[in-house]
Amino acid sequence: MANLGDKQDPLSRWIRNLMERRGYWRAAVAIAAKNARMAWAVLHYGDTFSDRVLVSGLTPS
């Protein structure tokens, strides 16, 4: 979140929007939870990480 800057990729836009709606600390917890779910899925299903899946799961606000 500290390196977000002016990045315009879908994940950065989602994080920026989340920070505006919920505040810095709630956004930090939401990002940590999202990362934990992704790590669990990779380990559980034996898949490889794909950022396309990450971005496709984001809903526009």
C-alpha positions as CSV (number, residue, x, y, z in Angstrom):
1,M,0.0,0.0,0.0
2,A,2.9,2.3,0.6
3,N,4.2,1.7,-3.0
4,L,0.8,2.2,-4.6
5,G,1.6,5.6,-6.0
6,D,-0.1,6.3,-9.3
7,K,-0.3,2.7,-10.5
8,Q,-3.4,2.1,-12.6
9,D,-3.5,-1.7,-12.9
10,P,-6.8,-3.3,-11.7
11,L,-5.4,-4.5,-8.4
12,S,-4.0,-1.1,-7.5
13,R,-7.3,0.6,-8.4
14,W,-9.1,-1.9,-6.2
15,I,-6.8,-1.3,-3.3
16,R,-7.0,2.5,-3.7
17,N,-10.9,2.3,-3.8
18,L,-10.9,0.0,-0.8
19,M,-8.7,2.5,1.2
20,E,-11.0,5.3,0.3
21,R,-14.1,3.4,1.3
22,R,-12.9,1.6,4.4
23,G,-9.7,3.4,5.5
24,Y,-6.1,2.3,5.6
25,W,-6.2,-0.3,8.4
26,R,-9.3,-2.1,7.2
27,A,-7.9,-2.2,3.7
28,A,-4.6,-3.6,5.1
29,V,-6.6,-6.4,6.8
30,A,-8.7,-7.1,3.7
31,I,-5.5,-7.4,1.5
32,A,-3.9,-9.7,4.1
33,A,-7.1,-11.9,4.1
34,K,-7.1,-11.9,0.3
35,N,-3.4,-13.0,0.2
36,A,-4.1,-15.7,2.8
37,R,-7.0,-17.1,0.7
38,M,-4.9,-17.1,-2.4
39,A,-2.0,-18.9,-0.7
40,W,-4.4,-21.5,0.8
41,A,-5.9,-22.1,-2.7
42,V,-2.5,-22.6,-4.3
43,L,-1.4,-25.0,-1.5
44,H,-4.7,-26.9,-1.3
45,Y,-5.3,-27.4,-5.0
46,G,-1.7,-27.5,-6.1
47,D,-2.2,-24.8,-8.6
48,T,0.3,-22.2,-9.7
49,F,-0.4,-18.6,-8.9
50,S,-2.0,-16.6,-11.8
51,D,-2.4,-12.9,-11.5
52,R,-5.2,-13.1,-14.2
53,V,-7.3,-15.0,-11.7
54,L,-6.5,-12.4,-9.0
55,V,-7.7,-9.5,-11.2
56,S,-10.7,-11.4,-12.6
57,G,-12.0,-11.8,-9.0
58,L,-12.1,-8.1,-8.4
59,T,-15.5,-6.4,-8.6
60,P,-15.7,-2.8,-9.9
61,S,-17.2,-0.3,-7.5
